[in-house]
């Protein structure tokens, strides 16, 4: 399984459209859109490499999308997806998930507060249960 990151995704793009776009190159086992980026999982490396080369800077609804192999340390890394989510609000210096908790360190306190406000009740990875609860203000707290 190879995980692919798609950035600069236009608002009009939907999951079925992204999945169909990548399915031209091989089997897509998973597709998830999070705001203006997405993650696609493909079955084999050869198909994924061909998709990345063919679709990088592909115009989707008039917008050139960024397509690259996910930089995760391991396939399916939730920490990478969480980091990307918080990076919409500012620079993330560290991100780690330990069991069902996450620690996100941001360089700027105003950006961190914006992230807390903007991500309140966001259902991370589409899950909202005891193992992957929604991100909530009650659970997020700035540290000094």
C-alpha positions in Angstrom: 0.0 0.0 0.0 1.3 3.4 -1.0 -0.1 6.6 0.5 -0.3 9.7 -1.8 -0.8 13.3 -0.7 -2.8 15.7 -2.9 -2.5 19.4 -2.0 -4.0 22.6 -3.4 -7.3 20.8 -3.9 -10.0 23.0 -5.3 -13.3 23.3 -3.2 -15.3 21.8 -6.1 -13.4 18.5 -5.9 -15.1 15.5 -4.2 -14.1 12.1 -3.1 -15.6 10.2 -6.0 -13.9 12.5 -8.5 -10.4 12.1 -6.8 -10.8 8.4 -6.5 -11.8 8.1 -10.2 -8.8 10.2 -11.3 -6.4 8.0 -9.5 -8.1 4.7 -10.4 -7.0 5.3 -14.0 -3.5 4.3 -12.8 -4.4 1.4 -10.5 -6.5 0.2 -7.6 -7.4 2.8 -5.1 -8.1 1.3 -1.7 -8.8 4.5 0.3 -9.5 8.2 -0.4 -10.1 10.9 2.1 -10.5 14.7 1.6 -9.6 17.0 4.5 -10.4 20.7 3.6 -8.1 21.6 0.7 -6.0 18.4 0.6 -6.6 14.7 0.3 -4.9 11.3 0.9 -5.2 8.4 -1.6 -4.0 4.9 -0.9 -3.1 2.8 -3.9 -2.5 -0.9 -3.9 1.0 -1.1 -5.5 4.0 1.2 -5.8 4.3 1.0 -9.6 0.7 2.3 -10.0 1.2 5.0 -7.4 4.5 6.2 -9.0 2.8 6.5 -12.4 -0.2 8.3 -10.8 2.1 10.8 -9.0 4.2 11.5 -12.2 1.1 11.9 -14.4 -1.1 13.9 -12.0 1.4 16.3 -10.3 0.3 19.8 -11.4 -2.8 18.3 -13.2 -5.5 21.0 -13.6 -8.6 20.1 -11.6 -11.4 22.6 -11.9 -8.8 25.0 -13.2 -6.4 24.5 -10.3 -3.0 22.8 -10.5 -3.0 20.1 -7.8 0.2 19.1 -6.0 0.6 15.3 -6.0 3.4 13.5 -4.1 4.2 10.5 -2.1 3.2 11.0 1.6 6.2 11.9 3.7 5.0 9.7 6.6 7.5 7.7 8.4 5.2 4.7 8.0 2.2 4.2 5.7 -1.0 5.5 7.0 0.6 7.8 9.6 -2.2 9.7 11.3 0.4 12.1 12.8 1.3 13.4 9.2 -2.4 14.0 8.5 -2.9 15.8 11.8 0.3 17.9 11.2 -1.0 18.9 7.7 -4.4 19.9 9.2 -2.8 22.2 11.8 -0.3 23.6 9.3 -3.3 25.4 7.6 -3.1 27.7 10.6 0.7 28.1 11.0 4.0 26.4 11.5 4.0 23.1 13.3 7.3 22.3 15.0 6.3 18.9 16.3 3.3 16.6 16.1 3.0 13.2 17.9 0.1 10.8 18.6 0.3 8.7 21.7 -2.6 6.2 22.0 -5.7 8.4 21.6 -4.0 11.7 22.4 -2.1 14.1 20.2 0.5 16.7 20.9 0.9 19.5 18.4 3.5 22.2 19.0 3.1 25.4 17.0 5.7 28.2 16.8 3.3 31.1 17.2 0.7 31.3 20.0 -1.8 33.3 17.9 -1.6 30.7 15.2 -2.2 28.0 17.8 -5.2 29.8 19.2 -6.6 30.2 15.6 -6.1 26.4 15.1 -8.0 25.7 18.4 -10.9 27.9 17.2 -10.9 26.7 13.7 -10.7 23.0 14.5 -13.1 22.8 17.4 -15.4 19.8 16.9 -13.5 18.8 13.7 -14.0 15.0 13.2 -10.4 14.0 12.4 -10.3 11.2 9.7 -14.1 11.0 9.8 -14.1 9.3 13.1 -15.9 10.4 16.2 -15.6 7.6 18.8 -13.4 6.8 21.8 -10.3 5.8 19.9 -10.3 8.7 17.5 -12.5 11.4 19.0 -13.3 14.7 17.4 -10.8 17.5 18.0 -12.5 19.8 20.6 -11.6 23.0 22.5 -12.1 21.1 25.7 -9.3 18.7 24.6 -7.0 21.3 23.1 -5.1 23.5 25.5 -2.1 25.8 24.9 1.0 25.1 27.0 3.4 27.8 28.2 
